[in-house]
Amino acid sequence: MPLPSIETQSKVATADRFVEHYYDALNKNQRGQLAQYYCSTSNKLTAASLTPDISFNGRVITSVPELQELLEKQGTPVHFEVLSYDAHPVNPHYIIGAPDAQAQSDKGDKLSFVVQVTGTVKFGKGDEATHKSFNESFVMVPHWEAQVKNAPRGLKRWLVASQNSRYL
């Protein structure tokens, strides 16, 4: 099995874009925009029965709208500060939901990877603010519709297939 291409390795190494944009959406209270980061936005992935697997402090979340509702209940303002993150390949030949041509290609850029994020989160303002540490792991998979020529603008190239969040 071929190793991921240099291009794909570069994409994984730049998981910082995902981290930056995802937590920016949370900090700006744009939780309604979170759906664009999850595999449920891909017709090809949902047709292959892939739905987001989300766990929040041990609680199973069944959908992105349920996650958004849970985050809303935490109150505002909320500020996440990412202290560190790391990304590692998981499967160099990820083909779930891939179009036949991509699934049969011998190119090594069909990849899933994990992004681990740690930091602090502050709920509220001033003296009444609550501070907690957080740790999240995301499994990212290719967004097949975004990885073709002339893909629609604004599609994320990688989507969250699994998320495990812990606030300590």
MARBA-3410 file (N, C-alpha, C, O; in Angstrom, 1 decimal):
168
0.9,-1.2,0.0,0.0,0.0,0.0,0.9,1.2,0.0,1.8,1.3,0.8 ~ 0.7,2.2,-0.9,1.5,3.4,-1.0,1.3,4.3,0.2,0.2,4.3,0.8 ~ 2.3,5.0,0.6,2.2,6.0,1.6,1.5,7.2,1.1,1.4,7.4,-0.1 ~ 0.9,8.0,2.0,0.2,9.2,1.6,1.1,10.1,0.8,2.3,10.2,1.1 ~ 0.6,10.8,-0.2,1.4,11.7,-1.0,1.9,12.8,-0.1,1.4,13.1,1.0
2.9,13.5,-0.6,3.5,14.7,0.1,2.3,15.7,0.3,2.3,16.4,1.3 ~ 1.5,15.9,-0.7,0.4,16.8,-0.7,-0.5,16.4,0.5,-0.9,17.3,1.3 ~ -0.9,15.2,0.6,-1.8,14.8,1.7,-1.1,14.9,3.1,-1.7,15.4,4.0 ~ 0.2,14.6,3.1,0.9,14.8,4.4,0.9,16.2,4.8,0.8,16.6,6.0 ~ 1.0,17.1,3.8,1.0,18.5,4.1,-0.4,19.0,4.6,-0.5,19.8,5.5
-1.4,18.4,4.0,-2.8,18.7,4.5,-3.0,18.3,6.0,-3.5,19.0,6.8 ~ -2.5,17.1,6.3,-2.6,16.7,7.7,-1.8,17.5,8.6,-2.2,17.9,9.7 ~ -0.6,17.9,8.1,0.3,18.8,8.9,-0.3,20.1,9.2,0.0,20.8,10.1 ~ -1.2,20.5,8.3,-1.9,21.8,8.5,-3.2,21.7,9.1,-4.2,22.4,8.8 ~ -3.4,20.7,10.0,-4.6,20.6,10.8,-4.9,21.9,11.5,-6.0,22.1,12.1
-3.9,22.8,11.6,-4.1,24.0,12.3,-5.3,24.8,11.7,-5.9,25.6,12.4 ~ -5.5,24.7,10.4,-6.6,25.4,9.8,-8.0,24.9,10.4,-8.8,25.7,10.7 ~ -8.1,23.6,10.5,-9.3,23.1,11.1,-9.4,23.6,12.6,-10.5,24.1,12.9 ~ -8.4,23.5,13.3,-8.4,23.9,14.7,-8.7,25.4,14.8,-9.6,25.8,15.6 ~ -8.1,26.2,14.0,-8.3,27.6,14.1,-9.7,28.0,13.8,-10.4,28.7,14.5
-10.3,27.4,12.7,-11.6,27.8,12.2,-12.7,27.2,13.1,-13.7,27.9,13.4 ~ -12.5,26.0,13.6,-13.5,25.3,14.4,-13.7,26.1,15.7,-14.8,26.4,16.2 ~ -12.6,26.3,16.4,-12.6,27.0,17.7,-13.0,28.5,17.5,-13.5,29.1,18.5 ~ -12.6,29.1,16.4,-13.1,30.5,16.1,-14.6,30.5,16.1,-15.2,31.5,16.6 ~ -15.2,29.5,15.4,-16.7,29.5,15.3,-17.3,29.4,16.7,-18.3,30.0,17.0
-16.7,28.6,17.6,-17.2,28.4,18.9,-17.0,29.7,19.7,-17.9,30.2,20.4 ~ -15.9,30.4,19.6,-15.6,31.6,20.3,-16.5,32.8,19.8,-16.8,33.6,20.6 ~ -16.8,32.8,18.6,-17.7,33.8,18.0,-19.2,33.5,18.2,-20.0,34.2,17.6 ~ -19.5,32.4,18.9,-20.8,32.0,19.1,-21.5,31.7,17.8,-22.7,32.1,17.6 ~ -20.8,31.1,16.9,-21.4,30.8,15.6,-21.6,29.3,15.5,-21.3,28.6,14.6
-22.2,28.8,16.6,-22.4,27.3,16.7,-23.4,26.8,15.6,-23.3,25.6,15.3 ~ -24.2,27.6,15.1,-25.1,27.2,14.0,-24.3,26.8,12.7,-24.8,26.2,11.8 ~ -23.0,27.2,12.7,-22.2,26.9,11.5,-21.3,25.6,11.7,-20.6,25.3,10.8 ~ -21.5,25.0,12.9,-20.7,23.8,13.1,-21.0,22.6,12.2,-20.1,21.8,11.9 ~ -22.2,22.5,11.7,-22.5,21.4,10.8,-21.6,21.2,9.7,-21.4,20.1,9.2
-21.1,22.3,9.1,-20.2,22.3,8.0,-18.9,21.5,8.2,-18.2,21.1,7.3 ~ -18.6,21.3,9.5,-17.3,20.5,9.8,-17.5,19.0,10.0,-16.6,18.3,10.2 ~ -18.8,18.5,9.9,-19.1,17.2,10.2,-19.5,16.4,9.0,-20.0,16.9,8.0 ~ -19.2,15.1,9.0,-19.4,14.2,7.9,-20.9,14.1,7.5,-21.2,13.7,6.3 ~ -21.8,14.5,8.3,-23.2,14.5,7.9,-23.5,15.5,6.8,-24.6,15.5,6.3
-22.6,16.4,6.5,-22.8,17.3,5.4,-22.5,16.7,4.0,-22.7,17.3,3.0 ~ -21.9,15.5,4.0,-21.4,14.9,2.7,-22.5,13.9,2.3,-22.7,12.9,3.0 ~ -23.0,14.0,1.1,-24.0,13.0,0.6,-23.3,11.7,0.4,-23.9,10.7,0.7 ~ -22.1,11.7,0.0,-21.4,10.4,-0.3,-21.1,9.7,1.0,-21.2,8.4,1.0 ~ -20.7,10.4,2.0,-20.4,9.7,3.3,-21.7,9.3,4.0,-21.8,8.2,4.6
-22.8,10.1,3.9,-24.0,9.6,4.6,-24.7,8.5,3.8,-25.3,7.6,4.3 ~ -24.5,8.5,2.4,-25.0,7.3,1.6,-24.2,6.1,2.0,-24.8,5.0,1.9 ~ -23.0,6.2,2.5,-22.3,5.0,3.0,-22.5,4.7,4.5,-21.8,4.0,5.1 ~ -23.6,5.4,5.0,-24.0,5.2,6.4,-23.0,5.7,7.4,-23.0,5.2,8.6 ~ -22.2,6.7,7.0,-21.3,7.3,8.0,-22.0,8.5,8.6,-22.4,9.5,7.9
-22.2,8.5,9.9,-22.7,9.6,10.6,-21.7,10.0,11.7,-21.0,9.2,12.2 ~ -21.8,11.3,12.2,-20.8,11.7,13.2,-21.0,10.9,14.5,-22.1,10.7,15.0 ~ -19.9,10.4,15.0,-19.9,9.7,16.3,-19.3,10.7,17.3,-18.1,11.0,17.4 ~ -20.2,11.3,18.2,-19.8,12.4,19.1,-20.1,12.0,20.5,-21.1,11.5,20.9 ~ -19.1,12.2,21.3,-19.2,11.9,22.8,-18.7,13.2,23.5,-17.6,13.7,23.2
-19.5,13.7,24.4,-19.2,14.9,25.2,-19.2,14.6,26.7,-20.3,14.4,27.2 ~ -18.1,14.5,27.3,-18.0,14.2,28.7,-18.7,12.9,29.0,-19.4,12.7,30.0 ~ -18.5,11.9,28.1,-19.1,10.6,28.3,-20.5,10.4,27.8,-21.0,9.3,27.7 ~ -21.1,11.5,27.4,-22.5,11.5,27.0,-22.5,11.3,25.4,-21.8,12.1,24.7 ~ -23.2,10.4,24.9,-23.3,10.2,23.5,-24.3,11.2,22.9,-25.4,11.4,23.4
-23.8,11.9,21.9,-24.6,12.9,21.2,-25.0,12.3,19.9,-24.1,11.8,19.1 ~ -26.2,12.4,19.5,-26.7,11.7,18.3,-26.7,12.5,17.1,-26.9,11.9,16.0 ~ -26.5,13.8,17.1,-26.5,14.6,15.9,-25.8,15.9,16.2,-25.6,16.3,17.3 ~ -25.4,16.6,15.1,-24.8,17.9,15.3,-25.8,18.9,15.9,-25.3,19.7,16.7 ~ -27.0,18.9,15.5,-28.0,19.9,16.2,-28.0,19.6,17.7,-28.2,20.6,18.4
-28.0,18.4,18.1,-28.0,18.1,19.5,-26.7,18.6,20.2,-26.7,19.1,21.3 ~ -25.6,18.5,19.5,-24.3,19.1,20.0,-24.4,20.6,20.1,-24.0,21.2,21.1 ~ -25.0,21.2,19.1,-25.2,22.7,19.1,-26.1,23.1,20.3,-25.8,24.1,21.0 ~ -27.1,22.3,20.5,-28.0,22.6,21.7,-27.3,22.5,23.0,-27.5,23.3,23.9 ~ -26.5,21.5,23.1,-25.7,21.3,24.4,-24.7,22.4,24.6,-24.6,22.9,25.7
-24.1,22.8,23.5,-23.1,24.0,23.6,-23.9,25.3,24.0,-23.3,26.1,24.8 ~ -25.1,25.5,23.5,-25.8,26.7,23.8,-26.2,26.7,25.3,-26.2,27.8,25.9 ~ -26.5,25.5,25.8,-26.9,25.5,27.3,-25.7,25.8,28.2,-25.9,26.1,29.3 ~ -24.5,25.8,27.6,-23.3,26.1,28.5,-23.2,27.6,28.7,-22.5,28.1,29.6 ~ -24.0,28.4,27.9,-24.0,29.8,28.1,-23.0,30.5,27.3,-22.2,30.0,26.6
-23.1,31.8,27.4,-22.2,32.7,26.7,-21.7,33.8,27.6,-22.4,34.1,28.6 ~ -20.7,34.5,27.4,-19.7,34.2,26.4,-18.9,32.9,26.7,-18.7,32.6,27.9 ~ -18.3,32.3,25.7,-17.4,31.2,25.9,-16.2,31.5,25.1,-16.2,32.0,24.0 ~ -15.0,31.2,25.7,-13.8,31.4,25.0,-12.9,30.2,25.1,-12.5,29.9,26.3 ~ -12.5,29.6,24.0,-11.6,28.5,24.0,-10.2,29.0,23.7,-10.1,29.8,22.7
-9.3,28.5,24.4,-7.9,28.8,24.1,-7.2,27.5,23.9,-7.0,26.7,24.8 ~ -6.8,27.3,22.6,-6.1,26.1,22.3,-4.6,26.2,22.7,-3.9,27.1,22.3 ~ -4.2,25.3,23.6,-2.8,25.3,24.0,-1.9,24.4,23.2,-0.7,24.8,23.0 ~ -2.4,23.3,22.7,-1.6,22.5,21.8,-2.6,21.6,21.0,-3.7,21.3,21.4 ~ -2.0,21.1,19.9,-2.8,20.1,19.1,-1.7,19.3,18.3,-0.6,19.7,18.1
-2.2,18.2,17.8,-1.3,17.3,17.1,-2.2,16.5,16.1,-3.3,16.3,16.4 ~ -1.6,16.1,15.0,-2.3,15.3,14.0,-1.5,14.1,13.6,-0.3,14.2,13.4 ~ -2.2,13.0,13.4,-1.5,11.8,13.0,-2.4,11.0,12.0,-3.6,10.9,12.2 ~ -1.8,10.4,11.0,-2.6,9.6,10.1,-3.2,8.4,10.8,-2.5,7.8,11.7 ~ -4.4,8.0,10.4,-5.0,6.8,11.0,-5.1,5.7,10.0,-4.6,4.6,10.2
-5.6,6.0,8.8,-5.8,5.0,7.7,-5.3,5.6,6.4,-6.0,6.6,5.9 ~ -4.2,5.2,5.8,-3.7,5.8,4.6,-4.5,5.4,3.3,-4.2,5.8,2.2 ~ -5.5,4.5,3.5,-6.3,4.1,2.4,-7.8,4.1,2.8,-8.5,3.1,2.7 ~ -8.3,5.3,3.2,-9.7,5.4,3.6,-10.5,5.6,2.4,-10.3,6.5,1.6 ~ -11.5,4.7,2.2,-12.3,4.8,1.0,-13.8,4.8,1.3,-14.6,4.7,0.3
-14.3,4.8,2.5,-15.7,4.8,2.8,-16.3,6.0,2.1,-16.0,7.2,2.4 ~ -17.3,5.8,1.3,-18.1,6.8,0.6,-17.3,7.4,-0.6,-17.9,8.2,-1.3 ~ -16.1,6.9,-0.9,-15.4,7.4,-2.1,-16.0,7.0,-3.4,-16.5,5.9,-3.5 ~ -16.0,7.9,-4.3,-16.5,7.5,-5.7,-15.6,6.3,-6.2,-14.5,6.3,-5.8 ~ -16.2,5.5,-7.0,-15.4,4.3,-7.5,-14.1,4.7,-8.1,-13.1,4.0,-7.8
-14.0,5.7,-8.8,-12.7,6.1,-9.4,-11.6,6.4,-8.4,-10.5,6.0,-8.5 ~ -12.1,7.1,-7.3,-11.1,7.5,-6.3,-10.8,6.2,-5.4,-9.6,6.1,-5.0 ~ -11.8,5.4,-5.2,-11.6,4.2,-4.3,-10.6,3.2,-5.0,-9.8,2.6,-4.3 ~ -10.6,3.2,-6.3,-9.8,2.2,-7.0,-8.4,2.8,-7.4,-7.6,2.1,-7.9 ~ -8.3,4.1,-7.2,-7.0,4.8,-7.6,-5.9,4.3,-6.7,-6.1,4.0,-5.5
-4.7,4.2,-7.2,-3.6,3.8,-6.3,-2.9,5.0,-5.7,-1.8,4.8,-5.1 ~ -3.4,6.1,-5.9,-2.9,7.3,-5.2,-3.0,7.2,-3.7,-4.0,6.6,-3.2 ~ -2.0,7.7,-3.0,-2.0,7.5,-1.6,-2.6,8.7,-0.8,-2.3,8.9,0.4 ~ -3.5,9.4,-1.4,-4.1,10.6,-0.7,-5.5,10.3,-0.2,-6.3,11.3,-0.1 ~ -5.9,9.1,0.0,-7.2,8.8,0.6,-6.8,8.5,2.1,-6.4,7.4,2.4
-7.0,9.4,2.9,-6.5,9.4,4.2,-7.5,9.8,5.3,-8.2,10.7,5.1 ~ -7.5,9.1,6.4,-8.2,9.6,7.6,-7.1,9.9,8.6,-6.0,9.3,8.6 ~ -7.3,10.9,9.5,-6.3,11.2,10.5,-7.0,11.7,11.8,-8.2,12.1,11.7 ~ -6.3,11.7,12.8,-6.8,12.1,14.1,-6.1,13.5,14.5,-4.9,13.7,14.2 ~ -6.9,14.3,15.1,-6.4,15.6,15.6,-6.8,15.6,17.1,-7.9,15.5,17.5
-5.7,15.8,17.9,-5.9,15.9,19.3,-5.6,17.3,19.7,-4.6,17.9,19.4 ~ -6.6,17.8,20.5,-6.5,19.2,20.9,-6.6,19.3,22.4,-7.5,18.7,23.0 ~ -5.8,20.2,23.1,-5.9,20.5,24.5,-5.9,22.0,24.7,-5.3,22.7,23.9 ~ -6.6,22.4,25.7,-6.6,23.8,26.0,-7.4,24.2,27.2,-7.7,23.3,28.1 ~ -7.8,25.4,27.3,-8.7,25.9,28.4,-9.9,26.5,27.8,-9.9,27.0,26.6
-11.0,26.5,28.5,-12.2,27.1,28.1,-12.8,27.9,29.3,-12.7,27.5,30.4 ~ -13.2,29.2,29.0,-13.8,30.1,30.0,-15.2,30.3,29.6,-15.6,30.7,28.5 ~ -16.1,30.1,30.6,-17.5,30.3,30.5,-17.9,31.6,31.3,-17.6,31.6,32.5 ~ -18.5,32.6,30.7,-18.9,33.7,31.4,-17.9,34.8,31.4,-16.8,34.8,30.8 ~ -18.2,35.9,32.2,-17.3,37.1,32.3,-16.9,37.4,33.7,-17.5,36.9,34.7
-15.8,38.1,33.8,-15.3,38.6,35.1,-15.1,37.6,36.1,-14.7,36.5,35.9 ~ -15.5,38.0,37.4,-15.3,37.1,38.6,-16.2,35.9,38.6,-15.9,34.9,39.2 ~ -17.3,36.0,37.8,-18.2,34.8,37.8,-17.8,33.8,36.7,-18.5,32.8,36.6 ~ -16.8,34.0,36.0,-16.4,33.1,34.9,-15.9,31.8,35.5,-15.2,31.8,36.6 ~ -16.2,30.7,34.8,-15.7,29.4,35.2,-14.6,29.0,34.2,-14.8,29.1,33.0
-13.5,28.5,34.7,-12.4,28.1,33.8,-12.3,26.6,33.9,-12.3,26.0,35.0 ~ -12.1,25.9,32.8,-11.9,24.5,32.7,-10.9,24.1,31.7,-10.7,24.9,30.7 ~ -10.2,23.0,31.9,-9.3,22.4,30.9,-10.2,21.6,29.9,-11.2,21.0,30.4 ~ -9.8,21.4,28.7,-10.5,20.5,27.8,-9.5,19.7,27.0,-8.4,20.1,26.8 ~ -10.0,18.6,26.5,-9.2,17.7,25.7,-10.2,17.1,24.7,-11.2,16.6,25.0
-9.9,17.3,23.4,-10.8,16.7,22.4,-9.9,16.0,21.3,-8.8,16.3,21.0 ~ -10.5,14.9,20.8,-9.9,14.1,19.7,-11.0,14.1,18.6,-12.1,13.8,18.8 ~ -10.5,14.4,17.4,-11.3,14.4,16.2,-10.7,13.4,15.2,-9.5,13.4,15.0 ~ -11.6,12.5,14.6,-11.1,11.7,13.5,-11.7,12.4,12.3,-12.9,12.6,12.1 ~ -10.8,12.8,11.4,-11.1,13.5,10.2,-11.1,12.6,9.0,-10.2,11.7,8.9
-12.0,12.7,8.1,-12.1,11.9,6.9,-12.2,12.8,5.7,-12.6,13.9,5.8 ~ -11.9,12.3,4.5,-12.0,13.1,3.3,-13.4,13.5,3.0,-14.4,12.7,3.1 ~ -13.6,14.7,2.6,-14.9,15.2,2.1,-14.8,15.0,0.6,-14.3,15.9,-0.1 ~ -15.3,13.9,0.1,-15.1,13.5,-1.3,-15.6,14.6,-2.3,-15.0,14.8,-3.3 ~ -16.7,15.2,-2.0,-17.3,16.2,-2.9,-16.4,17.5,-3.0,-16.4,18.2,-3.9
-15.5,17.7,-1.9,-14.6,18.9,-1.9,-13.3,18.5,-2.6,-12.5,19.4,-2.8 ~ -13.0,17.3,-2.9,-11.7,16.9,-3.4,-11.8,16.5,-4.8,-11.0,15.7,-5.3 ~ -12.6,17.2,-5.6,-12.7,17.0,-7.0,-12.5,18.3,-7.7,-12.6,19.4,-7.1 ~ -12.2,18.2,-9.0,-12.0,19.5,-9.8,-13.3,20.3,-9.7,-14.4,19.7,-9.8 ~ -13.2,21.6,-9.6,-14.4,22.5,-9.7,-15.4,22.2,-8.5,-16.6,22.2,-8.7
-14.9,21.8,-7.4,-15.7,21.6,-6.2,-16.4,22.9,-5.8,-15.9,24.0,-6.0 ~ -17.6,22.8,-5.3,-18.3,24.0,-4.8,-17.5,24.7,-3.8,-16.8,24.1,-3.0 ~ -17.5,26.0,-3.9,-16.8,26.8,-2.9,-17.3,26.7,-1.5,-18.5,26.4,-1.3 ~ -16.4,26.8,-0.6,-16.8,26.8,0.8,-16.9,25.4,1.5,-17.1,25.3,2.7 ~ -16.7,24.3,0.7,-16.7,23.0,1.3,-15.4,22.8,2.1,-14.3,23.1,1.6
-15.6,22.2,3.2,-14.4,21.7,4.0,-13.8,20.5,3.3,-14.6,19.6,3.0 ~ -12.5,20.4,3.2,-11.9,19.3,2.5,-11.8,18.1,3.4,-11.7,16.9,3.0 ~ -11.9,18.3,4.8,-11.8,17.2,5.7,-13.0,17.4,6.7,-13.3,18.5,7.1 ~ -13.7,16.3,7.1,-14.8,16.4,7.9,-14.7,15.5,9.2,-13.9,14.5,9.1 ~ -15.3,15.9,10.2,-15.3,15.2,11.5,-16.2,13.9,11.4,-17.4,14.1,11.2
-15.6,12.8,11.6,-16.4,11.5,11.6,-16.6,11.1,13.1,-17.6,10.4,13.4 ~ -15.6,11.5,13.9,-15.7,11.1,15.4,-15.1,12.2,16.2,-14.1,12.8,15.8 ~ -15.8,12.5,17.3,-15.3,13.5,18.2,-15.5,13.0,19.7,-16.6,12.6,20.0 ~ -14.5,13.1,20.5,-14.6,12.8,21.9,-14.1,14.0,22.6,-12.9,14.4,22.5 ~ -15.0,14.6,23.4,-14.6,15.8,24.2,-14.7,15.6,25.7,-15.7,14.9,26.1
-13.8,16.1,26.4,-13.8,16.1,27.8,-13.4,17.5,28.3,-12.4,18.1,28.0 ~ -14.3,18.0,29.2,-14.0,19.2,30.0,-13.7,18.8,31.4,-14.4,18.1,32.0 ~ -12.5,19.2,31.9,-12.1,18.8,33.2,-12.2,19.8,34.2,-11.9,19.6,35.4
END
